[in-house]
Amino acid sequence: MATAALDASRNAPISHPDRLFIGGDWVKPSTNSRIDVIAPATEEVFLRVAEAQEADIANAVAAAREAFDKGPWPRLSHGARAAYLRAMSRKLAERSADISLIWPQEMGILHSIAQAFAGGMGGVFDYYAGLADTFAFEERHQPTGGGEVGLLVREPVGVVGAIIPWNGPIIMIAYKVAPALLAGCTVVIKASPEAPGAAYIMAEIAEAVGLPPGVINVVTANRGASESLVRHPGVDKITFTGSSAVGKRIAALCAERVARCTLELGGKSAAVVLDDYDIETAAQAIAGPACALTGQICSSLTRIVVSRHRHDAMVAALSAQFAAIRVGDPFDPASHMGPIVSRRQLERIEMLIAKGKGEGAVLATGGRRPAHLQRGFYIEPTVFGNAHNDSTLAREEIFGPVLTVIPADDEKQAVEIANDTVYGLNNSVFTNDADRAYAVARELRSGTVGHNMFRSDFGIAFGGFKQSGMGREGGVDGLLPFLEAKTIILEGEPAHVNKTSRSRSLHS
C-alpha cells in the first residue's frame, strides 16, 4: 500500500471524540479523564476519547429512561420505528469506509476484511425494519379461564444497556441496537476502551437521522463505571458480548434486581474431522478462518479433534497452511493476518503458549513474534499437537491464532472430547456424508454446528450452550430478548383487533 494511503488511514473520522453522546447532544464528560486507543500495528496512540465516569453513566441512563418513559419512541408504531432503521442503514452504508479505517487501528483486523463486514452492517437494520411487517407483536388467543378475547402482546423491555466488545464492535452494535430499537427500547451503548470508534459513528448516525433525544446514548468506560451501568436500577436489560468471566459477574449483578440479561460469551470450539474427510482439505478450511481477526473470535475452531492414526497428518497439514500465512500491517494488501489487539493480550497468549509446552504438548509451528516485525503486537499462527483435552491449551479460551490438535480413538470419543468443555458456542463436523454430519451435529452441545467449515449465522440465531452464554442474537430470536410478553384478557372485542392481531389456536 502506498505511504499516503497508510498515512490517511491513521486519522480517525470522528467529530467529537472528547464528548459523550447523551440525550441527543454531545456533552462534556464529568472529568477530564481520557482513554488512549493504541493502534496494535504501530503501538502508537491512534485516538483519544472521553472516559465516562459513574456520573456520566447515570446521566446517560437518565436520558434513556426519560426517552422511554415520556418520549415518543416506544409509542411510535413499529412501522414508524422501521423507517428510522432504514435511514440508519443508509447512513451506515455512507460511513462504511470510515468504519473500515477505524477498525484495524483499534484491534488489528485486516482492512480488507473490515471493508467486507462494514459494508454489510446496514443490512442488519434493514432486516429488523422488515420484521415490523411480519413479526406478530400482537396475537389473538381464545381465553381458557374466562373472558371473550385473549391477546398476547409483546412490548419493549425498556432501557437497554448494550456492552460492546472490542473485537467486532460494529457487528455487535448492529445486532444489539437494531432489534432493540424496533422493539421500542432506548439504549445506552457502552463502548470498549480498546475500540470505541464504531460507537461514536453510531452516535453520529443517530444524530444525522434525527432519532428522538435519548433513544441512543453512547459512552466509553472502563470496568468500574461499566459495572455501574449493570447495577443501575434505571436499566431494565443488559445485553453483553465478552468473556465468560465478566458475563458471570454481569449475570450475578442482574440477578440481584431481577434485571433481564442476554450474554454472548466465550468459546473453545471443536472441529471434529471424521475419517472419510480429506486431511488437506480440512486443514485448508480450518486454517483460513482461524486467522481471521487474528484468531480473536469467540466462536473460532481452536480444538481440532481427529482420529489418532491421522493425528500427525493433521498437524503437518495445519502447520503447512499456517507457515504460509503472511503476518503484517493490516492495511497492507499482502498481509494475511494482522496484530493482536493489545500488549496485554499478546503477553497472555505468549504465557499460554509457554504453558502448553510446559504441559507436554508439542509445538509444531509458530509460537513466537514474527522476526521481520520490529514493532506491533504480532504473533505467529501456532499449531500444537499431541495435546490432552484436559490441558490448559484445550480448556482455556486463548483468543488468538493458536490451534490444538487432539487425538481420539473413534468417532464416539471425538464427540465426547468436543463436548468435554465448559463452553458450547460453536463446533463443526467434517465429513462427506450430510446424514452423518447431521447426526453428529445433533450430538454436539453447542449453539451452532457447521459442516466442513467454520460457520456462524446471525441471520438465523447466534449464541451458546453452557458457559458460552444465555439467549441468542440475530434473526427473529435476536428480537425476542428486547420484548416482554403481556397477556390481556377482555370481555369484549376492541376495534383494532380484527385489523392488527393474528389469530392463534389454543395450542399453536
SEMARRO-579427 format. One record per residue (C-alpha): residue number from 0; x, y, z. Coordinates in steps of 0.05 Angstrom, whole numbers, plus 5000, padded with zeros to 4 digits. Example, Ala and Ser with C-alpha at 12.3 -4.5 7.8 and 13.67 -1.06 7.14 Angstrom:
SITE,0,5246,4910,5156
SITE,1,5273,4979,5143
This chain:
SITE,0,5000,5000,5000
SITE,1,5024,5070,4984
SITE,2,5051,5111,5042
SITE,3,4999,5166,5030
SITE,4,4943,5116,5037
SITE,5,4973,5087,5100
SITE,6,4980,5157,5130
SITE,7,4908,5174,5112
SITE,8,4884,5112,5147
SITE,9,4913,5136,5213
SITE,10,4864,5193,5220
SITE,11,4800,5175,5258
SITE,12,4739,5204,5222
SITE,13,4702,5221,5287
SITE,14,4674,5290,5301
SITE,15,4671,5294,5377
SITE,16,4719,5244,5410
SITE,17,4725,5289,5471
SITE,18,4650,5286,5485
SITE,19,4597,5236,5504
SITE,20,4531,5229,5465
SITE,21,4475,5235,5517
SITE,22,4403,5257,5507
SITE,23,4415,5275,5434
SITE,24,4473,5323,5449
SITE,25,4548,5319,5450
SITE,26,4562,5335,5523
SITE,27,4625,5346,5562
SITE,28,4644,5289,5609
SITE,29,4644,5300,5683
SITE,30,4721,5297,5686
SITE,31,4779,5310,5640
SITE,32,4798,5236,5641
SITE,33,4814,5207,5572
SITE,34,4825,5138,5543
SITE,35,4882,5127,5494
SITE,36,4867,5078,5439
SITE,37,4932,5045,5418
SITE,38,4940,5022,5346
SITE,39,4964,4950,5352
SITE,40,5006,4952,5289
SITE,41,5046,5014,5310
SITE,42,5039,5016,5386
SITE,43,5022,5090,5378
SITE,44,4962,5129,5401
SITE,45,4910,5127,5346
SITE,46,4852,5160,5382
SITE,47,4838,5194,5449
SITE,48,4766,5193,5474
SITE,49,4729,5218,5535
SITE,50,4726,5168,5592
SITE,51,4658,5164,5624
SITE,52,4653,5161,5700
SITE,53,4595,5136,5742
SITE,54,4563,5205,5740
SITE,55,4564,5204,5664
SITE,56,4535,5134,5662
SITE,57,4479,5158,5708
SITE,58,4466,5217,5661
SITE,59,4462,5170,5601
SITE,60,4414,5124,5637
SITE,61,4371,5183,5658
SITE,62,4367,5206,5586
SITE,63,4348,5137,5562
SITE,64,4298,5130,5618
SITE,65,4266,5197,5602
SITE,66,4262,5178,5528
SITE,67,4229,5112,5544
SITE,68,4181,5135,5599
SITE,69,4159,5201,5569
SITE,70,4186,5206,5499
SITE,71,4153,5187,5433
SITE,72,4198,5128,5415
SITE,73,4163,5069,5449
SITE,74,4095,5099,5429
SITE,75,4110,5102,5355
SITE,76,4084,5046,5311
SITE,77,4132,4991,5291
SITE,78,4128,5017,5220
SITE,79,4149,5087,5242
SITE,80,4208,5059,5280
SITE,81,4226,5016,5220
SITE,82,4231,5080,5177
SITE,83,4285,5105,5225
SITE,84,4321,5038,5220
SITE,85,4322,5042,5144
SITE,86,4350,5113,5148
SITE,87,4404,5087,5195
SITE,88,4420,5032,5145
SITE,89,4432,5084,5091
SITE,90,4477,5125,5136
SITE,91,4516,5062,5156
SITE,92,4529,5050,5082
SITE,93,4555,5121,5075
SITE,94,4601,5112,5135
SITE,95,4626,5041,5119
SITE,96,4692,5067,5093
SITE,97,4703,5105,5159
SITE,98,4687,5043,5200
SITE,99,4734,5001,5159
SITE,100,4791,5051,5170
SITE,101,4779,5055,5246
SITE,102,4771,4981,5260
SITE,103,4842,4957,5240
SITE,104,4872,5013,5282
SITE,105,4835,4990,5343
SITE,106,4842,4914,5344
SITE,107,4883,4893,5283
SITE,108,4832,4865,5235
SITE,109,4855,4866,5162
SITE,110,4829,4927,5126
SITE,111,4802,4883,5071
SITE,112,4761,4842,5120
SITE,113,4737,4905,5156
SITE,114,4712,4932,5090
SITE,115,4673,4869,5076
SITE,116,4640,4868,5145
SITE,117,4627,4943,5149
SITE,118,4593,4943,5082
SITE,119,4541,4894,5105
SITE,120,4520,4923,5171
SITE,121,4465,4966,5142
SITE,122,4431,4902,5122
SITE,123,4421,4885,5196
SITE,124,4379,4948,5205
SITE,125,4340,4933,5141
SITE,126,4326,4862,5165
SITE,127,4297,4885,5232
SITE,128,4259,4940,5197
SITE,129,4227,4886,5155
SITE,130,4202,4850,5218
SITE,131,4156,4909,5231
SITE,132,4110,4880,5179
SITE,133,4120,4805,5192
SITE,134,4131,4794,5266
SITE,135,4070,4781,5309
SITE,136,4075,4836,5361
SITE,137,4003,4821,5379
SITE,138,3968,4754,5375
SITE,139,3896,4735,5389
SITE,140,3882,4674,5431
SITE,141,3819,4642,5458
SITE,142,3820,4652,5534
SITE,143,3817,4587,5574
SITE,144,3798,4617,5642
SITE,145,3742,4665,5624
SITE,146,3735,4726,5581
SITE,147,3718,4735,5508
SITE,148,3784,4758,5476
SITE,149,3854,4739,5496
SITE,150,3913,4779,5469
SITE,151,3986,4764,5475
SITE,152,4023,4829,5462
SITE,153,4098,4838,5460
SITE,154,4122,4905,5487
SITE,155,4192,4935,5494
SITE,156,4231,4912,5554
SITE,157,4252,4984,5569
SITE,158,4321,5016,5577
SITE,159,4377,4972,5550
SITE,160,4450,4975,5569
SITE,161,4489,4948,5509
SITE,162,4561,4930,5528
SITE,163,4603,4923,5465
SITE,164,4666,4881,5457
SITE,165,4730,4905,5423
SITE,166,4738,4850,5371
SITE,167,4675,4864,5328
SITE,168,4645,4929,5353
SITE,169,4604,4949,5293
SITE,170,4576,4878,5286
SITE,171,4554,4875,5358
SITE,172,4526,4945,5358
SITE,173,4484,4928,5297
SITE,174,4457,4863,5325
SITE,175,4440,4895,5393
SITE,176,4416,4963,5373
SITE,177,4373,4947,5312
SITE,178,4326,4897,5346
SITE,179,4324,4939,5410
SITE,180,4302,5000,5370
SITE,181,4249,4962,5331
SITE,182,4221,4935,5396
SITE,183,4214,5006,5422
SITE,184,4271,5004,5473
SITE,185,4320,5061,5486
SITE,186,4394,5045,5491
SITE,187,4458,5063,5527
SITE,188,4516,5038,5485
SITE,189,4577,5025,5529
SITE,190,4637,5022,5482
SITE,191,4700,4983,5496
SITE,192,4761,5025,5516
SITE,193,4802,4988,5463
SITE,194,4752,5001,5406
SITE,195,4704,5060,5416
SITE,196,4704,5085,5344
SITE,197,4644,5048,5317
SITE,198,4601,5071,5376
SITE,199,4619,5143,5361
SITE,200,4599,5133,5288
SITE,201,4533,5103,5311
SITE,202,4521,5164,5354
SITE,203,4534,5209,5294
SITE,204,4485,5168,5253
SITE,205,4432,5173,5308
SITE,206,4441,5249,5306
SITE,207,4440,5251,5230
SITE,208,4375,5213,5222
SITE,209,4341,5253,5277
SITE,210,4328,5199,5328
SITE,211,4289,5229,5387
SITE,212,4335,5252,5443
SITE,213,4357,5196,5490
SITE,214,4338,5138,5445
SITE,215,4412,5123,5433
SITE,216,4466,5146,5482
SITE,217,4540,5130,5475
SITE,218,4594,5128,5529
SITE,219,4662,5095,5534
SITE,220,4683,5070,5602
SITE,221,4729,5023,5639
SITE,222,4706,4968,5686
SITE,223,4685,5007,5747
SITE,224,4639,5056,5712
SITE,225,4615,4999,5666
SITE,226,4593,4960,5727
SITE,227,4551,5019,5750
SITE,228,4512,5012,5685
SITE,229,4496,4940,5702
SITE,230,4476,4958,5773
SITE,231,4434,5019,5755
SITE,232,4361,5010,5774
SITE,233,4340,5050,5713
SITE,234,4367,4997,5666
SITE,235,4317,4943,5650
SITE,236,4362,4898,5609
SITE,237,4436,4886,5596
SITE,238,4459,4856,5531
SITE,239,4533,4837,5536
SITE,240,4584,4806,5490
SITE,241,4651,4787,5520
SITE,242,4687,4738,5565
SITE,243,4651,4685,5606
SITE,244,4685,4711,5669
SITE,245,4655,4781,5660
SITE,246,4590,4751,5637
SITE,247,4583,4713,5702
SITE,248,4593,4777,5741
SITE,249,4541,4813,5699
SITE,250,4491,4756,5709
SITE,251,4502,4758,5784
SITE,252,4491,4834,5787
SITE,253,4429,4829,5744
SITE,254,4402,4773,5787
SITE,255,4405,4818,5849
SITE,256,4349,4861,5820
SITE,257,4320,4811,5770
SITE,258,4342,4852,5711
SITE,259,4340,4818,5644
SITE,260,4405,4800,5610
SITE,261,4429,4768,5546
SITE,262,4501,4742,5548
SITE,263,4543,4722,5487
SITE,264,4606,4695,5519
SITE,265,4669,4655,5506
SITE,266,4682,4591,5469
SITE,267,4731,4534,5458
SITE,268,4701,4506,5395
SITE,269,4719,4440,5364
SITE,270,4729,4417,5292
SITE,271,4712,4343,5291
SITE,272,4745,4314,5230
SITE,273,4716,4246,5213
SITE,274,4756,4192,5177
SITE,275,4721,4198,5109
SITE,276,4744,4270,5101
SITE,277,4809,4291,5067
SITE,278,4860,4318,5116
SITE,279,4890,4370,5069
SITE,280,4821,4397,5051
SITE,281,4802,4401,5124
SITE,282,4866,4437,5143
SITE,283,4856,4489,5089
SITE,284,4784,4501,5111
SITE,285,4805,4508,5184
SITE,286,4868,4550,5177
SITE,287,4840,4610,5140
SITE,288,4783,4627,5188
SITE,289,4829,4613,5247
SITE,290,4870,4673,5227
SITE,291,4811,4720,5214
SITE,292,4813,4777,5264
SITE,293,4880,4745,5285
SITE,294,4841,4689,5318
SITE,295,4805,4739,5363
SITE,296,4736,4708,5351
SITE,297,4697,4675,5407
SITE,298,4670,4620,5361
SITE,299,4736,4604,5327
SITE,300,4751,4530,5317
SITE,301,4812,4521,5362
SITE,302,4808,4448,5382
SITE,303,4819,4401,5323
SITE,304,4795,4331,5341
SITE,305,4818,4276,5294
SITE,306,4828,4201,5295
SITE,307,4893,4180,5329
SITE,308,4922,4148,5266
SITE,309,4911,4213,5227
SITE,310,4936,4259,5282
SITE,311,5006,4270,5254
SITE,312,4980,4283,5184
SITE,313,4932,4336,5210
SITE,314,4987,4371,5250
SITE,315,5031,4372,5188
SITE,316,4976,4397,5143
SITE,317,4955,4453,5191
SITE,318,5028,4472,5201
SITE,319,5039,4478,5127
SITE,320,4978,4522,5120
SITE,321,4999,4567,5178
SITE,322,5071,4572,5154
SITE,323,5045,4605,5090
SITE,324,5007,4659,5129
SITE,325,5039,4727,5119
SITE,326,5034,4767,5183
SITE,327,5038,4842,5175
SITE,328,5006,4911,5175
SITE,329,4931,4905,5169
SITE,330,4929,4958,5114
SITE,331,4980,4921,5071
SITE,332,4943,4881,5017
SITE,333,4997,4828,5021
SITE,334,4982,4813,5094
SITE,335,4941,4751,5111
SITE,336,4937,4767,5186
SITE,337,4946,4829,5228
SITE,338,4965,4841,5301
SITE,339,4934,4823,5368
SITE,340,4892,4879,5399
SITE,341,4940,4898,5456
SITE,342,5005,4884,5491
SITE,343,4967,4854,5549
SITE,344,4930,4805,5504
SITE,345,4994,4787,5467
SITE,346,5030,4772,5532
SITE,347,4973,4729,5555
SITE,348,4976,4688,5490
SITE,349,5051,4680,5499
SITE,350,5041,4657,5570
SITE,351,4990,4604,5548
SITE,352,5037,4580,5492
SITE,353,5093,4572,5543
SITE,354,5045,4535,5590
SITE,355,5024,4489,5533
SITE,356,5097,4470,5520
SITE,357,5108,4461,5595
SITE,358,5049,4413,5599
SITE,359,5077,4368,5545
SITE,360,5040,4389,5481
SITE,361,5085,4391,5420
SITE,362,5094,4458,5387
SITE,363,5092,4443,5312
SITE,364,5096,4514,5283
SITE,365,5093,4586,5305
SITE,366,5091,4607,5378
SITE,367,5136,4668,5371
SITE,368,5133,4741,5350
SITE,369,5150,4747,5276
SITE,370,5223,4764,5267
SITE,371,5211,4813,5210
SITE,372,5165,4858,5251
SITE,373,5202,4903,5299
SITE,374,5140,4937,5330
SITE,375,5067,4919,5338
SITE,376,5031,4865,5377
SITE,377,5043,4808,5329
SITE,378,5045,4733,5340
SITE,379,5057,4677,5291
SITE,380,4999,4629,5276
SITE,381,5012,4570,5322
SITE,382,4996,4496,5320
SITE,383,5004,4446,5377
SITE,384,4998,4371,5372
SITE,385,4992,4312,5420
SITE,386,4951,4353,5468
SITE,387,4903,4324,5520
SITE,388,4834,4353,5526
SITE,389,4846,4367,5600
SITE,390,4906,4411,5585
SITE,391,4907,4487,5592
SITE,392,4912,4494,5516
SITE,393,4848,4455,5508
SITE,394,4809,4484,5566
SITE,395,4823,4559,5565
SITE,396,4799,4608,5512
SITE,397,4864,4636,5484
SITE,398,4833,4688,5436
SITE,399,4889,4685,5386
SITE,400,4912,4643,5326
SITE,401,4930,4581,5367
SITE,402,4904,4512,5346
SITE,403,4909,4449,5388
SITE,404,4904,4381,5354
SITE,405,4874,4327,5399
SITE,406,4874,4253,5380
SITE,407,4812,4209,5390
SITE,408,4804,4134,5388
SITE,409,4739,4135,5348
SITE,410,4680,4179,5328
SITE,411,4645,4168,5394
SITE,412,4705,4192,5433
SITE,413,4714,4250,5385
SITE,414,4644,4275,5402
SITE,415,4657,4264,5476
SITE,416,4721,4306,5472
SITE,417,4685,4361,5434
SITE,418,4631,4364,5488
SITE,419,4680,4359,5546
SITE,420,4686,4433,5558
SITE,421,4650,4486,5599
SITE,422,4636,4522,5534
SITE,423,4585,4509,5480
SITE,424,4587,4564,5429
SITE,425,4606,4532,5363
SITE,426,4631,4467,5332
SITE,427,4640,4438,5263
SITE,428,4639,4368,5235
SITE,429,4679,4349,5174
SITE,430,4651,4292,5133
SITE,431,4630,4277,5061
SITE,432,4564,4248,5086
SITE,433,4510,4300,5101
SITE,434,4468,4250,5140
SITE,435,4528,4233,5183
SITE,436,4542,4308,5192
SITE,437,4470,4319,5216
SITE,438,4474,4260,5264
SITE,439,4539,4284,5295
SITE,440,4513,4356,5297
SITE,441,4454,4334,5339
SITE,442,4503,4303,5389
SITE,443,4548,4365,5395
SITE,444,4528,4411,5451
SITE,445,4536,4480,5421
SITE,446,4494,4537,5395
SITE,447,4519,4529,5324
SITE,448,4547,4469,5287
SITE,449,4577,4478,5218
SITE,450,4592,4427,5163
SITE,451,4661,4424,5131
SITE,452,4677,4495,5150
SITE,453,4677,4546,5207
SITE,454,4606,4573,5203
SITE,455,4561,4620,5241
SITE,456,4498,4655,5220
SITE,457,4469,4716,5255
SITE,458,4413,4715,5203
SITE,459,4386,4653,5238
SITE,460,4410,4658,5310
SITE,461,4476,4661,5346
SITE,462,4492,4643,5418
SITE,463,4516,4587,5462
SITE,464,4502,4530,5509
SITE,465,4533,4524,5578
SITE,466,4582,4579,5597
SITE,467,4581,4607,5527
SITE,468,4520,4649,5544
SITE,469,4446,4659,5551
SITE,470,4399,4680,5496
SITE,471,4410,4690,5422
SITE,472,4429,4747,5376
SITE,473,4409,4755,5303
SITE,474,4346,4732,5267
SITE,475,4278,4733,5299
SITE,476,4308,4702,5362
SITE,477,4350,4764,5369
SITE,478,4288,4807,5374
SITE,479,4254,4767,5430
SITE,480,4301,4788,5487
SITE,481,4282,4861,5477
SITE,482,4208,4845,5486
SITE,483,4164,4829,5546
SITE,484,4102,4786,5535
SITE,485,4038,4813,5564
SITE,486,3971,4775,5567
SITE,487,3908,4818,5561
SITE,488,3840,4785,5573
SITE,489,3780,4826,5552
SITE,490,3705,4818,5559
SITE,491,3694,4850,5491
SITE,492,3725,4860,5423
SITE,493,3769,4923,5415
SITE,494,3760,4956,5347
SITE,495,3832,4945,5326
SITE,496,3837,4871,5339
SITE,497,3810,4845,5273
SITE,498,3855,4892,5235
SITE,499,3922,4882,5270
SITE,500,3922,4818,5311
SITE,501,3939,4749,5287
SITE,502,3895,4692,5309
SITE,503,3927,4634,5345
SITE,504,3894,4569,5365
SITE,505,3899,4546,5437
SITE,506,3958,4500,5424
SITE,507,3993,4536,5366
